[in-house]
Amino acid sequence: MKHKFKTNINCGGCIEKVSPFMDKAGIEDWKVDTKDPQKVLTVESKALSKDEIMEIVKEAGFKIEEVRGGLFSRLLSK
């Protein structure tokens, strides 16, 4: 499942800092768009829930919140 989050991971140094935490959790497919104003973290994981991913990023010392879809996304999820 693909999860998207807003973060304050904003540079290569931040990515280096969070990488060991992601690797330790077994998350192989993840990326941060540092050019996006919301610093969107995208994680592909079948094993971890969004809450577990959020805890990992917080443990690494970063802020994180779930990206909520727009009205169209909410209508489709009902």
N, C-alpha and C positions, 0 to 999 in steps of 0.2 A: 504494500500500500504506500502511496506517495503522500507525504505530509509537507506542509509549507508553514513557515514561521517567520515573524518579524523578529529581528535580533539587533544587538548592538555590536555584532562581529563586523568590524569595518575595515580591516586591513590584513595584509599577509601575516603580520605578527600575531594578530588575533586568531587567524586560521591555524597557525602553528600551535598556539596555546590550546585550542579546543581539539585539535587532531588526536592527541593521545587518548582523550576521553571517548571520542567517537570510535577509535580503533579498539579500545578496551571493551567497549560494548558490542563490538562485532558489526558496527555499521560501516559498510564498505562504500555504499553509493550515496554520497551527500555532497552538496556544494553550497556556497554562499555567494550571492550576487552582491558584491561590495559596491557596485556602481548604482544599484537601486537605492533610493533614499531610505527604504525600509530594511535594507540589508537582509534580503530574504534568504533564509536557509531552506533548502529543499532536501528532504531525506526520503529515500526509498527503503522501506523495511517491512518484512513480513512478520518478524519476530517481536518488534517493539511497538508499543502503543504511543500515541502522541504525548501522553502524560509522562511516559518513561523517557522519551526523547527530550522533553522539556527539562526533566530533572537532571539529565546528563549535561545539558548545556548550562544549566544553573550551577551545577557542581564545578564546572570549568570556570565559573565566575562571570558569566554573561547573562544579560537580560534576554528573555524570550517570551513571545506570546503567539498564539495560533493565528494564522491569517484566515480570516473568515471570508467566504465567498460573497459575491454580490447577491442581489435579489434573485436573479436567475438561478444561481447555484442553490440557494435556499429552497426555491420552489421545486427543483429537481430532487432534492434530498428528502422531501416529504413523502 
